[in-house]
Amino acid sequence: MWSWGAFARGAVYAVPGALVALRDPGAGLALTVGVLPAALVGLPARRRARFAAVLVGVCTGLPMVLGSLLVQVRWLAVPGIFLLAYAAAVLAARRRAGVLLMSLGLPMAGAGLSYDDVSEALGIAGLIVAGSAYAWLVSLLWPGTPPVRRTPPPLQTPRAARAYGLRLGAAGAAAAACGLALAPTHPGWPVVAALIVMRPQPQMQQLRSVGRVLSVLVGGAVALLLLHADPPHWAYAVTAAGTLALAAATQGSRWYLTPAYSTVLVLLLLLHADPAQAPQRADERFWATVTGVALAYVFGLRLPPRSTRR
């Protein structure tokens, strides 16, 4: 599903990051990553509801800082992710904020495991919140429309929430253990993959599992081609703006495109200063994604049928 209005909105969202990238690609890309969640959420019908973009920024940035704190004492990361996942699943059955924390905040807590430097995580979290606030102000330029009917939370009963929380926590903890053991430079990548793919509905998870692997491949290929060319600063600015505009325009698509956009921006952010490491980091991100998706498949699709048969 393509929306020219959303494309224009995403292009406006991208202006600060693109301008900053002309002088400092790292800071510009970090700011663009900060605006990305607001672009992916879409435009709420009522103007007063659009402040939710700021809440999305907070629910994205602060959990990342929490993940960075957990990894300071590495043995705490595995049980910490388990407890966070279980708590988010239980909260999702009672409050709408729990759904947001489970679907977005929890994967960002996993991403925080890749930041040994808490101050760096705080800086990126600050950019995320600032970008979300900017996106909220920009969204007010669009007129309000009649609201659509809200969908119910994905978890309906406390019992179902607890059962799913155990599986979600086990998948996240296993991914954290694999990341710490196999990918010490970015141990959070398998956790992000597992927790973004996991869903209470098996059909939705199957679609997201295949789609995420394909999206990461496409996004990684685009980032590698750009890094291989050793581009000037304006090329980073154009890529950041174009990626954000495309993410906004296709946020309603039935295809799982979000990981492609995030992979492009994250790899460029991490590797723009050292393009020689691009192939190694792209391989690491791909296999981390495969590991996370595989764990989500085990805990999300294989275990529920067995428990149902019992």
C-alpha positions in Angstrom: 0.0 0.0 0.0 1.5 3.3 -1.2 0.6 6.7 0.1 1.9 9.9 -1.6 0.7 11.9 1.4 2.7 9.8 3.8 5.7 10.0 1.4 5.5 13.8 1.6 5.2 13.6 5.4 8.2 11.3 5.6 10.2 13.7 3.4 9.5 16.5 5.8 10.3 14.3 8.8 13.7 13.7 7.1 14.7 17.3 6.8 16.7 17.8 10.1 18.6 14.5 9.7 19.5 15.2 6.1 20.7 18.7 6.8 22.9 17.5 9.7 24.2 14.6 7.6 25.6 17.1 5.1 28.2 18.1 7.8 28.2 15.1 10.0 26.8 11.8 8.6 26.9 10.0 11.9 24.8 12.6 13.7 22.5 13.0 10.8 21.9 9.2 10.5 21.3 9.0 14.3 18.7 11.7 14.1 17.0 9.9 11.1 16.9 6.7 13.1 15.2 8.7 15.8 12.5 9.9 13.5 12.0 6.4 12.0 9.5 5.0 14.6 7.2 8.0 14.1 7.3 7.5 10.4 6.4 3.9 10.7 3.5 4.4 13.1 1.6 6.5 10.6 -0.7 9.5 11.1 -3.5 9.1 13.8 -6.8 10.5 12.7 -7.3 13.0 15.5 -4.7 15.8 16.0 -4.7 15.3 19.8 -3.9 11.6 19.4 -0.8 12.5 17.4 1.1 13.2 20.6 1.4 9.4 20.7 4.4 9.9 18.4 6.3 11.4 21.4 5.3 8.4 23.6 6.5 6.1 20.9 9.9 7.9 21.0 10.0 7.5 24.8 9.0 3.8 24.6 11.8 3.4 22.0 14.6 5.3 23.5 14.3 4.5 27.2 14.2 0.7 26.9 17.4 0.9 24.8 19.1 2.7 27.7 17.8 0.0 30.0 19.3 -2.7 27.8 22.6 -0.9 27.9 22.5 -0.9 31.7 21.7 -4.6 31.7 24.7 -5.5 29.6 27.1 -3.7 32.0 26.9 -6.9 34.1 26.6 -9.4 31.3 25.1 -12.3 33.3 22.1 -10.0 34.1 21.3 -9.6 30.4 19.7 -13.0 30.0 17.4 -13.0 33.0 16.7 -9.3 32.6 15.4 -9.7 29.1 13.2 -12.7 30.2 11.6 -10.6 33.0 11.1 -7.6 30.8 9.4 -9.8 28.1 7.1 -11.5 30.6 6.1 -8.2 32.2 5.4 -6.6 28.8 3.2 -9.5 27.7 1.2 -9.5 30.9 0.8 -5.7 30.7 -0.3 -6.0 27.1 -3.5 -7.8 28.2 -4.5 -5.0 30.4 -3.3 -1.7 28.9 -2.7 -0.4 25.4 0.6 0.9 26.5 1.6 -2.7 27.1 1.1 -3.5 23.5 3.4 -0.7 22.5 6.0 -1.8 25.0 5.8 -5.4 23.9 6.0 -4.7 20.2 8.5 -1.8 20.1 10.0 -1.1 23.5 11.0 -4.7 24.2 13.0 -5.1 21.0 14.7 -1.8 21.6 15.8 -3.1 25.1 17.4 -5.9 23.2 19.1 -3.5 20.9 20.5 -1.7 24.0 22.6 -4.8 24.7 24.8 -3.8 21.8 25.8 -0.6 23.7 28.5 -1.1 26.3 28.7 2.7 26.7 25.6 3.9 28.5 26.3 7.5 27.6 26.2 6.6 23.9 22.9 4.8 24.4 21.6 7.9 26.2 22.7 10.1 23.4 20.9 8.0 20.8 17.8 7.8 23.0 17.8 11.6 23.3 17.9 11.9 19.5 15.0 9.4 19.2 12.9 11.4 21.6 13.8 14.7 19.9 13.0 13.2 16.5 9.7 11.9 17.7 8.8 15.3 19.1 9.7 17.0 15.8 7.6 14.4 13.9 4.7 15.2 16.3 4.9 18.9 15.5 5.1 18.2 11.8 2.1 15.9 11.9 -0.1 18.7 13.2 0.2 20.4 9.8 -2.1 17.6 8.4 -5.9 18.0 9.0 -7.7 15.6 11.2 -10.0 12.9 9.8 -12.8 10.7 11.2 -11.3 8.1 13.6 -11.4 4.5 12.6 -12.4 1.7 14.9 -9.6 0.5 17.3 -8.5 -3.1 17.2 -8.5 -5.0 20.5 -5.2 -5.9 22.1 -3.6 -9.2 20.8 -3.8 -10.9 24.2 -7.3 -11.2 25.6 -7.0 -13.0 28.9 -4.5 -12.9 31.8 -3.9 -16.6 31.4 -3.1 -16.3 27.7 -0.9 -13.4 28.5 1.1 -15.3 31.1 1.5 -18.3 28.8 2.7 -16.1 25.9 4.9 -14.1 28.3 6.8 -17.2 29.3 7.4 -18.1 25.6 8.3 -14.6 24.7 10.7 -14.3 27.6 12.3 -17.6 26.8 12.9 -16.6 23.2 14.4 -13.3 24.2 16.6 -14.8 26.9 17.9 -17.5 24.5 18.6 -14.9 21.9 20.5 -12.8 24.4 22.6 -15.8 25.4 23.4 -16.5 21.8 24.2 -12.9 21.1 26.6 -12.6 24.1 28.3 -15.9 23.1 28.4 -15.6 19.3 28.3 -11.9 18.5 30.0 -10.0 21.3 30.3 -6.8 19.3 26.5 -6.6 18.7 24.8 -9.1 21.0 21.5 -7.3 20.8 20.9 -8.1 17.1 19.6 -11.6 17.7 17.3 -10.3 20.5 15.8 -7.6 18.3 15.1 -10.2 15.5 13.5 -12.7 17.9 11.3 -10.2 19.8 10.2 -8.3 16.7 9.2 -11.5 14.9 7.4 -13.1 17.9 3.6 -12.6 17.9 0.7 -14.2 19.8 -0.9 -15.1 16.4 1.0 -17.9 14.6 -0.1 -16.8 11.1 1.2 -13.3 11.7 4.5 -14.6 13.0 5.0 -16.9 10.0 4.6 -13.9 7.7 7.0 -11.8 9.7 9.6 -14.5 10.0 10.1 -14.9 6.2 9.6 -11.2 5.5 12.2 -10.2 8.1 15.0 -12.3 6.6 14.3 -11.1 3.1 14.0 -7.5 4.2 17.3 -7.6 6.1 19.0 -9.1 3.0 17.7 -6.3 0.8 18.5 -3.6 3.2 22.0 -5.0 3.8 22.7 -5.1 0.1 21.7 -1.5 -0.4 23.9 -0.4 2.5 26.9 -2.4 1.3 26.7 -1.0 -2.2 26.6 2.6 -0.8 29.5 2.0 1.6 31.6 0.3 -1.1 31.4 3.4 -3.2 32.8 5.5 -0.3 30.2 8.2 -0.9 30.4 11.9 -0.1 28.3 13.4 2.7 25.4 14.5 0.5 24.9 10.9 -0.6 24.3 9.9 3.1 21.9 12.8 3.4 19.9 11.8 0.3 19.9 8.1 1.3 18.6 8.9 4.8 15.9 11.2 3.5 14.8 8.7 0.8 14.8 5.8 3.2 12.6 7.7 5.7 10.2 8.9 3.0 9.8 5.3 1.6 9.3 4.0 5.1 6.4 6.4 5.8 4.9 5.8 2.3 4.8 2.0 2.7 4.0 1.7 6.4 0.5 0.3 5.6 1.9 -2.3 3.2 1.0 -6.0 3.7 4.7 -6.7 2.9 7.1 -6.7 5.8 9.4 -3.9 4.6 10.3 -2.2 7.9 13.5 -4.3 8.6 14.9 -3.2 5.1 14.7 0.4 6.0 16.0 0.0 9.5 18.9 -2.2 8.3 20.0 0.5 5.7 20.0 3.2 8.4 21.6 1.1 11.2 24.4 -0.3 9.0 25.2 3.2 7.6 25.2 4.6 11.1 27.5 2.0 12.4 29.9 1.8 9.5 30.1 5.1 7.7 33.3 5.9 9.5 34.9 2.6 8.6 33.5 1.2 5.3 36.1 -1.6 5.3 34.1 -3.4 8.0 30.8 -3.3 6.1 30.9 -6.9 4.7 31.7 -8.4 8.1 29.0 -6.4 9.9 26.5 -7.2 7.3 27.2 -10.9 7.6 27.0 -10.6 11.4 23.6 -8.8 11.2 22.2 -11.4 8.7 23.2 -14.4 10.8 22.1 -12.7 14.0 18.7 -12.2 12.3 18.5 -15.8 11.2 19.3 -16.9 14.8 16.7 -14.7 16.3 14.0 -15.7 13.7 14.9 -19.4 14.4 14.4 -19.0 18.1 11.1 -17.1 17.6 10.0 -20.0 15.4 10.8 -22.6 18.1 9.2 -20.7 21.0 6.4 -19.1 19.0 5.3 -21.8 16.5 6.6 -25.1 17.7 5.9 -25.0 21.4 2.2 -23.8 21.4 0.9 -26.8 19.4 2.5 -29.3 21.8 1.1 -27.5 24.8 -2.3 -27.5 23.1 -2.2 -31.2 22.5 -1.5 -31.8 26.2 
